[in-house]
Amino acid sequence: MAYLLAKDKQQVILGPMPWKARYIQSELNDLVDSGEKATAFTISPTESGYVDCLDGYELIPVEFTFADHDPVYQHLEGPFYTYEGNAATGYYNVLDTDISLVKPTLKNKAKTERQRKQTLGTTVTINGNVYGVSTDDAELQKYIAAKESIGEASINWKFGNTFETIDAAGLQNVIDTIRAYVQSQFDWEKGIYDAIDAAADIAALKAINILG
């Protein structure tokens, strides 16, 4: 359970916070010492729910309600409180986020999506057969290293569960295919960035398809 230390149900002095008797007691003592509270009060060391701390000060249990919102395009303002009897309800207002703050968030989403797509892999044709190849940089470097090492020779390279005889030209084809696939993902990301920069309002931003 969370609690508020409130004055006249108008001003929140502490909280929301769990029952921390020593911390709450220290605040009550400070209020007395500063002259803001007329009467000393000793809080129970064990959690006991609502407490009238005298002089308009109350320790009030609080529960929160949260409105549905889209954290990309909206943000929460608050908390604010309503009081009924010896309990409080905390709530937040849902506000639209300024477009200048939404755009960087969407660009970051596009970057993350590009990074994911970049390593999904692609296909390459070797000796008339189509194989899947990885497109991460470590895999690319394997083909580059192999091409640099074989000169005019050919080698047996395993694609999936099948061996193919491949020469430097064939390895270059694999390298070019991987690079082209990776570049296409960066081109896609740039297109998203351009669309985000061109958007004049939130509706235009929401129309941009980032996750496919």
MARBA-3410 file (N, C-alpha, C, O; in Angstrom, 1 decimal):
212
0.8,-1.2,0.0,0.0,0.0,0.0,0.9,1.2,0.0,1.9,1.3,0.7 ~ 0.5,2.2,-0.8,1.2,3.5,-0.8,0.4,4.5,0.0,-0.8,4.4,0.2 ~ 1.1,5.5,0.5,0.5,6.6,1.4,0.9,7.9,1.0,2.0,8.2,0.4 ~ 0.1,8.9,1.3,0.4,10.3,1.2,0.3,10.9,2.5,-0.6,10.6,3.3 ~ 1.3,11.8,2.8,1.1,12.7,4.0,0.7,14.0,3.4,1.4,14.7,2.7
-0.6,14.3,3.7,-1.2,15.5,3.1,-1.7,16.5,4.1,-2.0,16.1,5.3 ~ -1.8,17.8,3.7,-2.3,18.9,4.6,-3.6,19.3,4.1,-3.7,19.8,3.0 ~ -4.6,19.1,4.9,-6.0,19.6,4.6,-6.5,19.0,3.2,-7.3,19.6,2.6 ~ -6.0,17.9,2.8,-6.3,17.2,1.6,-6.1,18.2,0.4,-6.8,18.1,-0.6 ~ -5.2,19.1,0.5,-4.9,20.1,-0.5,-3.4,20.0,-1.0,-3.1,20.1,-2.1
-2.6,19.8,0.0,-1.1,19.8,-0.3,-0.5,18.5,0.1,-0.6,18.0,1.2 ~ 0.2,17.9,-0.8,0.9,16.6,-0.6,2.3,17.0,0.0,3.1,17.6,-0.7 ~ 2.6,16.5,1.2,3.8,16.8,1.9,4.8,15.7,1.5,6.0,16.0,1.3 ~ 4.4,14.5,1.6,5.2,13.3,1.3,4.4,12.3,0.4,3.2,12.2,0.6 ~ 5.1,11.6,-0.4,4.5,10.5,-1.1,4.2,10.8,-2.5,4.4,11.9,-3.0
3.6,9.8,-3.2,3.3,8.5,-2.6,4.5,7.6,-2.2,5.5,7.7,-2.9 ~ 4.4,6.9,-1.1,5.5,6.1,-0.6,4.9,5.0,0.2,3.8,5.1,0.8 ~ 5.7,3.9,0.4,5.3,2.8,1.3,5.4,3.3,2.8,5.9,4.4,3.0 ~ 4.9,2.5,3.7,4.9,2.9,5.1,6.4,2.9,5.6,6.9,1.8,5.8 ~ 6.9,4.1,5.8,8.3,4.2,6.3,8.2,5.1,7.6,8.3,6.3,7.5
7.9,4.4,8.7,7.6,5.1,9.9,8.7,6.2,10.3,8.3,7.3,10.6 ~ 9.9,5.8,10.3,11.0,6.7,10.7,11.1,7.9,9.8,11.3,9.0,10.2 ~ 10.9,7.7,8.5,11.0,8.8,7.5,9.8,9.7,7.7,10.0,10.9,7.7 ~ 8.6,9.1,7.9,7.4,10.0,8.1,7.5,10.7,9.4,7.2,11.9,9.4 ~ 8.0,10.0,10.4,8.2,10.7,11.7,9.1,11.9,11.6,8.9,12.9,12.2
10.2,11.7,10.9,11.2,12.8,10.7,10.5,14.0,10.1,10.8,15.1,10.4 ~ 9.7,13.7,9.1,9.0,14.9,8.4,8.0,15.6,9.3,8.0,16.8,9.4 ~ 7.3,14.8,10.1,6.4,15.4,11.1,7.2,16.2,12.1,6.7,17.3,12.5 ~ 8.3,15.7,12.6,9.1,16.5,13.5,9.6,17.8,12.9,9.6,18.8,13.6 ~ 10.0,17.7,11.7,10.5,18.9,11.0,9.4,19.9,10.8,9.7,21.1,11.0
8.2,19.5,10.6,7.1,20.4,10.4,6.8,21.1,11.8,6.5,22.3,11.8 ~ 6.9,20.4,12.9,6.7,21.0,14.2,7.9,22.0,14.4,7.6,23.1,14.9 ~ 9.1,21.6,14.2,10.3,22.4,14.4,10.2,23.7,13.6,10.7,24.8,14.1 ~ 9.7,23.7,12.4,9.6,24.8,11.6,8.4,25.7,11.9,8.3,26.8,11.3 ~ 7.5,25.3,12.7,6.4,26.0,13.1,5.2,25.8,12.1,4.1,26.5,12.3
5.3,24.9,11.2,4.2,24.7,10.2,3.1,23.8,10.9,2.0,23.8,10.4 ~ 3.5,23.0,11.9,2.6,22.1,12.5,2.6,22.5,14.0,3.7,22.5,14.6 ~ 1.5,22.6,14.6,1.4,23.1,16.0,1.7,22.0,17.0,2.2,22.2,18.1 ~ 1.2,20.7,16.7,1.2,19.7,17.7,2.1,18.5,17.3,2.1,18.1,16.1 ~ 3.0,18.1,18.2,3.8,16.9,17.9,3.0,15.7,17.8,1.9,15.6,18.5
3.4,14.8,17.0,2.6,13.5,16.8,3.6,12.4,16.5,4.6,12.5,15.8 ~ 3.3,11.2,17.2,4.2,10.1,17.0,3.5,9.0,16.1,2.4,8.6,16.4 ~ 4.1,8.7,15.0,3.6,7.7,14.1,3.8,6.3,14.6,4.9,6.0,15.2 ~ 2.9,5.4,14.3,3.1,4.0,14.7,4.3,3.4,13.9,4.4,3.6,12.7 ~ 5.1,2.6,14.5,6.2,1.9,13.7,5.6,0.8,12.8,6.3,0.4,11.8
4.4,0.4,13.0,3.8,-0.7,12.1,2.7,-0.1,11.3,2.0,0.8,11.7 ~ 2.6,-0.6,10.1,1.6,0.0,9.2,0.2,-0.1,9.7,-0.2,-1.2,10.2 ~ -0.5,1.0,9.8,-1.9,0.9,10.4,-2.9,1.6,9.6,-4.0,2.0,10.1 ~ -2.7,1.9,8.3,-3.7,2.5,7.4,-3.8,4.0,7.7,-2.8,4.6,8.1 ~ -5.0,4.5,7.5,-5.2,6.0,7.6,-4.8,6.4,9.0,-5.1,5.7,10.0
-4.1,7.6,9.1,-3.8,8.2,10.4,-4.1,9.7,10.4,-3.6,10.4,9.5 ~ -4.8,10.1,11.3,-5.0,11.6,11.5,-3.8,12.1,12.4,-3.7,11.7,13.5 ~ -2.9,12.8,11.8,-1.7,13.3,12.4,-1.9,14.7,13.1,-0.9,15.3,13.6 ~ -3.2,15.1,13.2,-3.5,16.4,13.8,-3.1,17.6,13.0,-2.3,17.5,12.2 ~ -3.8,18.7,13.3,-3.5,20.0,12.7,-3.7,20.0,11.2,-3.1,20.7,10.4
-4.6,19.1,10.7,-4.9,19.0,9.3,-4.0,18.1,8.5,-4.2,17.9,7.3 ~ -3.0,17.5,9.2,-2.1,16.6,8.5,-2.7,15.2,8.6,-3.1,14.7,9.7 ~ -2.7,14.5,7.5,-3.2,13.1,7.5,-2.3,12.2,6.7,-1.7,12.6,5.7 ~ -2.2,11.0,7.1,-1.5,9.9,6.4,-2.6,9.1,5.7,-3.3,8.4,6.4 ~ -2.6,9.2,4.4,-3.8,8.7,3.7,-3.4,7.6,2.7,-2.5,7.8,1.9
-4.0,6.4,2.8,-3.7,5.4,1.8,-4.2,5.8,0.4,-5.2,6.5,0.2 ~ -3.4,5.5,-0.7,-3.7,5.9,-2.0,-3.5,4.8,-3.0,-2.6,4.0,-2.9 ~ -4.5,4.7,-3.9,-4.4,3.7,-5.0,-4.4,4.5,-6.3,-5.0,5.6,-6.3 ~ -3.8,4.0,-7.3,-3.7,4.7,-8.6,-4.5,4.1,-9.7,-4.7,2.9,-9.8 ~ -5.1,4.9,-10.5,-5.7,4.5,-11.8,-4.9,5.1,-12.9,-4.4,6.2,-12.9
-4.8,4.2,-14.0,-3.9,4.6,-15.1,-4.8,4.6,-16.4,-5.3,3.5,-16.7 ~ -4.8,5.7,-17.1,-5.5,5.7,-18.3,-4.7,5.1,-19.4,-3.5,5.2,-19.5 ~ -5.4,4.4,-20.4,-4.7,3.9,-21.5,-4.1,5.0,-22.4,-4.7,6.0,-22.6 ~ -2.8,4.8,-22.8,-2.2,5.8,-23.7,-1.1,5.2,-24.5,-0.6,4.2,-24.2 ~ -0.8,5.9,-25.6,0.3,5.4,-26.5,1.5,6.2,-26.1,1.6,7.4,-26.3
2.5,5.5,-25.4,3.7,6.3,-24.9,4.5,6.9,-26.0,5.4,7.7,-25.7 ~ 4.3,6.5,-27.3,5.1,7.2,-28.4,4.5,8.5,-28.6,5.3,9.5,-28.9 ~ 3.2,8.7,-28.6,2.6,9.9,-29.0,2.0,10.7,-27.9,1.5,11.8,-28.0 ~ 1.9,10.1,-26.7,1.3,10.7,-25.5,2.2,10.5,-24.3,3.0,9.6,-24.2 ~ 1.9,11.4,-23.3,2.6,11.2,-22.0,1.7,11.6,-20.9,0.6,12.1,-21.1
2.1,11.2,-19.7,1.2,11.3,-18.5,1.7,12.6,-17.7,2.9,12.8,-17.6 ~ 0.7,13.3,-17.3,1.0,14.5,-16.4,0.3,14.2,-15.0,-0.8,13.8,-14.9 ~ 1.1,14.4,-14.0,0.6,14.1,-12.7,1.7,13.6,-11.8,2.9,13.8,-12.1 ~ 1.3,13.0,-10.7,0.0,12.5,-10.3,-0.9,13.7,-9.7,-0.3,14.6,-9.1 ~ -2.2,13.5,-9.8,-3.2,14.3,-9.1,-4.0,13.4,-8.2,-4.0,12.2,-8.4
-4.7,14.0,-7.3,-5.4,13.2,-6.3,-6.8,13.7,-6.0,-7.0,14.9,-6.0 ~ -7.6,12.7,-5.8,-9.0,13.0,-5.3,-9.1,12.2,-4.0,-8.5,11.2,-3.8 ~ -9.9,12.8,-3.1,-10.1,12.2,-1.8,-11.5,11.9,-1.5,-12.4,12.6,-1.9 ~ -11.7,10.7,-0.9,-13.1,10.3,-0.5,-12.9,9.6,0.8,-12.3,8.5,0.9 ~ -13.5,10.2,1.9,-13.4,9.6,3.2,-11.9,9.6,3.6,-11.2,10.7,3.5
-11.4,8.5,4.0,-10.0,8.4,4.5,-9.1,7.7,3.5,-8.1,7.1,3.8 ~ -9.4,7.8,2.2,-8.6,7.2,1.1,-8.5,8.2,0.0,-9.2,9.2,-0.1 ~ -7.4,8.0,-0.8,-7.2,8.9,-1.9,-7.0,8.0,-3.2,-6.6,6.8,-3.1 ~ -7.3,8.6,-4.3,-7.1,8.0,-5.6,-6.2,8.9,-6.4,-6.4,10.1,-6.6 ~ -5.1,8.3,-6.9,-4.2,9.0,-7.7,-4.4,8.8,-9.2,-4.8,7.7,-9.6
-4.3,9.8,-10.0,-4.6,9.6,-11.4,-3.6,10.6,-12.2,-3.1,11.5,-11.7 ~ -3.5,10.3,-13.5,-2.7,11.1,-14.4,-3.6,11.6,-15.6,-4.5,10.9,-16.0 ~ -3.3,12.7,-16.1,-3.9,13.2,-17.3,-3.0,12.8,-18.5,-1.8,12.8,-18.4 ~ -3.7,12.4,-19.5,-3.0,12.0,-20.8,-2.9,13.2,-21.7,-4.0,13.8,-22.1 ~ -1.7,13.5,-22.1,-1.5,14.7,-22.9,-0.7,14.3,-24.2,0.1,13.3,-24.2
-1.0,14.9,-25.3,-0.3,14.7,-26.5,1.2,15.2,-26.4,1.4,16.3,-25.8 ~ 2.1,14.4,-26.9,3.5,14.8,-26.8,3.8,15.7,-28.0,3.3,15.4,-29.1 ~ 4.6,16.7,-27.8,5.0,17.6,-28.8,5.7,16.8,-30.0,6.5,15.9,-29.8 ~ 5.3,17.2,-31.2,5.8,16.5,-32.4,7.3,16.5,-32.5,7.9,15.6,-33.0 ~ 8.0,17.6,-31.9,9.4,17.6,-32.0,10.1,16.6,-31.1,11.2,16.2,-31.3
9.3,16.0,-30.1,9.8,15.0,-29.2,9.4,13.6,-29.8,10.1,12.6,-29.5 ~ 8.3,13.5,-30.5,7.9,12.3,-31.1,8.9,11.8,-32.2,9.2,10.6,-32.4 ~ 9.3,12.8,-33.0,10.1,12.4,-34.2,11.4,11.7,-33.8,11.7,10.6,-34.5 ~ 12.2,12.1,-32.8,13.4,11.3,-32.5,13.0,9.9,-32.0,13.8,9.0,-32.2 ~ 11.9,9.8,-31.3,11.5,8.5,-30.8,11.2,7.5,-32.0,11.6,6.4,-32.0
10.5,8.0,-33.0,10.2,7.2,-34.2,11.5,6.9,-35.0,11.6,5.8,-35.5 ~ 12.4,7.8,-35.0,13.7,7.5,-35.7,14.4,6.4,-35.0,15.1,5.6,-35.6 ~ 14.4,6.5,-33.7,15.1,5.4,-32.9,14.4,4.0,-33.2,15.1,3.0,-33.2 ~ 13.1,4.0,-33.3,12.4,2.8,-33.6,12.8,2.3,-35.0,12.9,1.1,-35.2 ~ 12.9,3.2,-35.9,13.3,2.8,-37.3,14.7,2.3,-37.3,15.0,1.3,-37.9
15.6,2.9,-36.5,17.0,2.3,-36.4,17.0,0.9,-35.8,17.6,0.0,-36.3 ~ 16.2,0.7,-34.8,16.1,-0.6,-34.1,15.5,-1.7,-35.1,16.0,-2.8,-35.2 ~ 14.5,-1.2,-35.9,13.9,-2.1,-36.9,14.9,-2.4,-38.0,15.0,-3.6,-38.5 ~ 15.7,-1.4,-38.4,16.7,-1.7,-39.5,17.8,-2.7,-39.0,18.2,-3.5,-39.7 ~ 18.2,-2.5,-37.7,19.2,-3.4,-37.2,18.7,-4.8,-37.1,19.4,-5.8,-37.4
17.4,-5.0,-36.8,16.8,-6.3,-36.8,16.7,-6.9,-38.2,17.1,-8.1,-38.4 ~ 16.2,-6.1,-39.1,16.1,-6.6,-40.5,17.4,-6.9,-41.2,17.6,-7.8,-42.0 ~ 18.4,-6.1,-40.8,19.7,-6.2,-41.4,20.4,-7.6,-41.2,21.1,-8.0,-42.1 ~ 20.0,-8.3,-40.2,20.6,-9.6,-39.9,19.7,-10.7,-40.1,19.9,-11.9,-39.7 ~ 18.6,-10.5,-40.8,17.6,-11.6,-41.1,18.1,-12.6,-42.1,17.7,-13.7,-42.2
19.1,-12.1,-43.0,19.6,-13.0,-44.0,18.9,-12.8,-45.3,17.8,-12.1,-45.4 ~ 19.5,-13.3,-46.4,19.0,-13.1,-47.7,19.3,-14.4,-48.5,19.8,-15.4,-47.9 ~ 19.0,-14.4,-49.8,19.3,-15.6,-50.6,20.4,-15.2,-51.7,20.5,-14.1,-52.1 ~ 21.1,-16.2,-52.1,22.1,-16.1,-53.2,22.1,-17.3,-54.1,21.8,-18.4,-53.6 ~ 22.3,-17.0,-55.3,22.3,-18.1,-56.3,23.8,-18.6,-56.6,24.6,-17.7,-57.0
24.1,-19.8,-56.4,25.4,-20.4,-56.6,25.2,-21.6,-57.5,24.5,-22.6,-57.2 ~ 25.9,-21.5,-58.7,25.8,-22.6,-59.7,24.4,-23.0,-60.0,24.0,-24.1,-60.2 ~ 23.5,-22.0,-60.1,22.1,-22.2,-60.4,21.3,-22.6,-59.2,20.0,-22.8,-59.4 ~ 21.8,-22.8,-58.1,21.1,-23.2,-56.9,20.9,-22.0,-55.9,21.8,-21.2,-55.8 ~ 19.8,-21.9,-55.3,19.5,-20.8,-54.4,19.7,-21.2,-53.0,19.1,-22.2,-52.5
20.4,-20.4,-52.2,20.7,-20.7,-50.8,20.5,-19.5,-50.0,20.6,-18.4,-50.4 ~ 20.1,-19.8,-48.7,20.0,-18.7,-47.7,21.4,-18.4,-47.1,22.2,-19.4,-46.9 ~ 21.7,-17.2,-47.0,23.0,-16.8,-46.4,22.7,-15.7,-45.3,21.8,-14.9,-45.4 ~ 23.5,-15.8,-44.2,23.4,-14.8,-43.2,24.0,-13.5,-43.6,24.8,-13.4,-44.5 ~ 23.5,-12.4,-43.1,23.9,-11.1,-43.5,24.5,-10.3,-42.4,24.6,-9.0,-42.5
24.9,-10.9,-41.3,25.6,-10.2,-40.2,27.0,-10.0,-40.7,27.5,-10.7,-41.6 ~ 27.7,-9.0,-40.1,29.1,-8.6,-40.5,30.1,-9.8,-40.3,31.0,-9.9,-41.2 ~ 29.9,-10.6,-39.3,30.8,-11.7,-39.1,30.8,-12.7,-40.3,31.8,-13.2,-40.7 ~ 29.6,-12.9,-40.8,29.4,-13.8,-41.9,30.0,-13.2,-43.2,30.7,-13.9,-44.0 ~ 29.8,-11.9,-43.4,30.4,-11.2,-44.5,31.9,-11.3,-44.5,32.5,-11.6,-45.6
32.5,-11.2,-43.4,33.9,-11.2,-43.3,34.5,-12.6,-43.6,35.6,-12.7,-44.1 ~ 33.8,-13.6,-43.4,34.2,-15.0,-43.7,34.4,-15.1,-45.3,35.4,-15.7,-45.7 ~ 33.4,-14.5,-46.0,33.5,-14.6,-47.4,34.6,-13.7,-48.0,35.3,-14.1,-48.9 ~ 34.8,-12.6,-47.4,35.8,-11.7,-47.8,37.2,-12.3,-47.6,38.1,-12.3,-48.5 ~ 37.4,-12.9,-46.4,38.6,-13.6,-46.1,38.9,-14.7,-47.1,40.0,-14.9,-47.5
37.9,-15.5,-47.4,38.0,-16.7,-48.3,38.4,-16.2,-49.7,39.3,-16.8,-50.3 ~ 37.8,-15.2,-50.1,38.1,-14.6,-51.5,39.5,-14.2,-51.6,40.2,-14.4,-52.6 ~ 40.0,-13.5,-50.5,41.3,-13.0,-50.5,42.4,-14.1,-50.4,43.5,-13.9,-50.8 ~ 42.0,-15.2,-50.0,43.0,-16.3,-49.7,43.1,-17.3,-50.9,44.1,-18.0,-51.0 ~ 42.1,-17.4,-51.7,42.1,-18.5,-52.7,42.7,-18.1,-54.0,43.1,-19.0,-54.8
42.9,-16.9,-54.3,43.5,-16.5,-55.6,42.7,-17.0,-56.8,41.5,-16.7,-56.9 ~ 43.3,-17.7,-57.7,42.7,-18.3,-58.9,42.0,-19.6,-58.6,41.4,-20.2,-59.5 ~ 42.2,-20.1,-57.4,41.7,-21.5,-57.1,40.2,-21.5,-56.9,39.5,-20.4,-56.8 ~ 39.7,-22.7,-56.7,38.3,-22.9,-56.3,38.3,-23.7,-55.0,39.2,-24.4,-54.7 ~ 37.2,-23.5,-54.2,37.1,-24.2,-52.9,35.7,-24.8,-52.8,34.8,-24.3,-53.5
35.6,-25.8,-51.9,34.3,-26.3,-51.6,33.7,-25.6,-50.4,34.3,-25.6,-49.3 ~ 32.6,-25.0,-50.6,32.0,-24.2,-49.5,30.6,-24.7,-49.2,29.8,-25.1,-50.1 ~ 30.3,-24.8,-47.9,29.0,-25.5,-47.5,27.9,-24.4,-47.4,28.1,-23.5,-46.6 ~ 26.9,-24.5,-48.1,25.7,-23.7,-48.0,24.6,-24.5,-47.5,24.1,-25.4,-48.2 ~ 24.2,-24.3,-46.2,23.2,-25.1,-45.6,23.8,-26.5,-45.4,24.8,-26.7,-44.7
23.2,-27.5,-46.0,23.7,-28.9,-46.0,24.3,-29.3,-47.3,24.6,-30.5,-47.5 ~ 24.6,-28.4,-48.2,25.1,-28.7,-49.5,26.4,-28.1,-49.8,26.6,-26.9,-49.5 ~ 27.3,-28.8,-50.3,28.6,-28.2,-50.7,28.5,-27.8,-52.2,28.0,-28.5,-53.0 ~ 29.1,-26.6,-52.4,29.2,-26.1,-53.8,30.7,-25.7,-54.0,31.4,-25.2,-53.1 ~ 31.2,-26.0,-55.2,32.5,-25.5,-55.6,32.4,-24.1,-56.1,31.6,-23.8,-57.0
33.2,-23.2,-55.5,33.1,-21.8,-55.7,34.4,-21.2,-55.9,35.4,-21.5,-55.2 ~ 34.5,-20.3,-56.8,35.8,-19.5,-57.0,35.7,-18.1,-56.5,34.7,-17.8,-55.9 ~ 36.7,-17.3,-56.8,36.7,-15.9,-56.3,35.5,-15.1,-56.8,35.0,-14.3,-56.1 ~ 35.2,-15.4,-58.1,34.0,-14.6,-58.6,32.7,-15.0,-57.9,31.9,-14.2,-57.7 ~ 32.6,-16.3,-57.6,31.4,-16.8,-56.9,31.3,-16.2,-55.5,30.3,-15.8,-55.0
32.5,-16.1,-54.8,32.5,-15.5,-53.5,32.2,-14.1,-53.6,31.5,-13.5,-52.7 ~ 32.7,-13.4,-54.6,32.4,-12.0,-54.8,30.9,-11.8,-55.0,30.3,-10.8,-54.5 ~ 30.3,-12.7,-55.7,28.8,-12.6,-55.8,28.1,-12.7,-54.5,27.1,-11.9,-54.3 ~ 28.6,-13.6,-53.6,28.0,-13.7,-52.3,28.2,-12.4,-51.5,27.3,-11.9,-50.9 ~ 29.4,-11.9,-51.6,29.8,-10.6,-50.9,28.9,-9.5,-51.4,28.3,-8.7,-50.6
28.8,-9.4,-52.7,28.0,-8.3,-53.3,26.5,-8.4,-52.9,25.8,-7.4,-52.6 ~ 26.0,-9.7,-52.8,24.6,-9.9,-52.5,24.3,-9.5,-51.0,23.3,-8.8,-50.7 ~ 25.3,-9.9,-50.1,25.1,-9.5,-48.7,25.2,-8.0,-48.5,24.3,-7.4,-47.9 ~ 26.1,-7.4,-49.2,26.3,-5.9,-49.1,25.1,-5.2,-49.6,24.6,-4.2,-49.0 ~ 24.5,-5.7,-50.7,23.4,-5.0,-51.3,22.2,-5.2,-50.4,21.4,-4.2,-50.3
22.0,-6.3,-49.8,20.9,-6.5,-48.9,21.0,-5.6,-47.7,20.1,-4.9,-47.3 ~ 22.2,-5.5,-47.1,22.4,-4.6,-45.9,22.2,-3.2,-46.3,21.6,-2.4,-45.6 ~ 22.7,-2.8,-47.5,22.5,-1.4,-48.0,21.0,-1.1,-48.2,20.6,0.0,-47.9 ~ 20.3,-2.1,-48.6,18.8,-1.8,-48.8,18.1,-1.5,-47.5,17.1,-0.8,-47.5 ~ 18.6,-2.1,-46.4,18.0,-1.8,-45.1,18.4,-0.4,-44.7,17.5,0.3,-44.1
19.6,0.1,-44.9,19.9,1.5,-44.6,19.1,2.4,-45.5,18.7,3.5,-45.0 ~ 18.9,2.0,-46.8,18.1,2.9,-47.6,16.7,3.0,-47.1,16.1,4.0,-47.2 ~ 16.2,1.8,-46.7,14.8,1.9,-46.1,14.8,2.8,-44.9,13.9,3.6,-44.7 ~ 15.8,2.7,-44.0,15.8,3.6,-42.8,15.9,5.0,-43.2,15.2,5.8,-42.6 ~ 16.7,5.4,-44.2,16.7,6.8,-44.6,15.4,7.2,-45.1,15.0,8.4,-44.9
14.7,6.4,-45.9,13.4,6.7,-46.3,12.4,7.0,-45.2,11.6,7.9,-45.3 ~ 12.5,6.2,-44.1,11.7,6.5,-43.0,12.1,7.8,-42.3,11.2,8.6,-41.9 ~ 13.4,8.1,-42.2,13.8,9.3,-41.6,13.3,10.5,-42.4,12.8,11.5,-41.9 ~ 13.3,10.4,-43.8,12.9,11.5,-44.6,11.4,11.7,-44.4,10.9,12.9,-44.4 ~ 10.6,10.6,-44.3,9.2,10.7,-44.1,8.9,11.4,-42.8,7.9,12.2,-42.6
9.6,11.0,-41.7,9.4,11.6,-40.4,9.7,13.1,-40.4,9.0,13.9,-39.9 ~ 10.8,13.5,-41.1,11.2,14.9,-41.1,10.2,15.7,-41.9,9.9,16.8,-41.6 ~ 9.5,15.1,-42.9,8.6,15.8,-43.7,7.2,15.9,-43.0,6.4,16.7,-43.4 ~ 6.9,15.1,-42.0,5.6,15.0,-41.4,5.3,16.4,-40.7,6.2,16.8,-39.9 ~ 4.2,16.9,-40.9,3.8,18.2,-40.3,3.0,18.1,-39.1,2.8,19.0,-38.3
2.4,16.9,-38.8,1.6,16.7,-37.7,1.6,15.2,-37.2,2.2,14.4,-37.9 ~ 1.0,15.0,-36.1,1.0,13.6,-35.5,0.3,12.6,-36.4,0.7,11.5,-36.5 ~ -0.8,13.0,-37.0,-1.5,12.1,-37.9,-0.6,11.6,-39.1,-0.6,10.5,-39.4 ~ 0.2,12.5,-39.6,1.2,12.1,-40.6,2.2,11.2,-40.1,2.6,10.2,-40.8 ~ 2.7,11.4,-38.9,3.6,10.5,-38.3,3.1,9.1,-38.1,3.7,8.1,-38.3
1.8,9.1,-37.6,1.2,7.8,-37.4,1.0,7.0,-38.7,0.8,5.7,-38.6 ~ 0.9,7.6,-39.8,0.7,7.0,-41.1,2.0,6.3,-41.6,1.9,5.5,-42.5 ~ 3.1,6.6,-41.0,4.4,6.0,-41.4,4.5,4.6,-40.9,4.4,4.4,-39.7 ~ 4.7,3.7,-41.8,4.8,2.2,-41.4,6.2,1.9,-41.1,7.0,1.7,-42.0 ~ 6.6,1.8,-39.8,7.9,1.4,-39.4,8.1,-0.1,-39.2,9.1,-0.6,-39.5
7.1,-0.7,-38.5,7.3,-2.1,-38.1,6.8,-3.1,-39.2,6.8,-4.3,-39.0 ~ 6.2,-2.6,-40.3,5.8,-3.4,-41.3,4.5,-4.2,-41.1,4.0,-4.9,-41.9
END
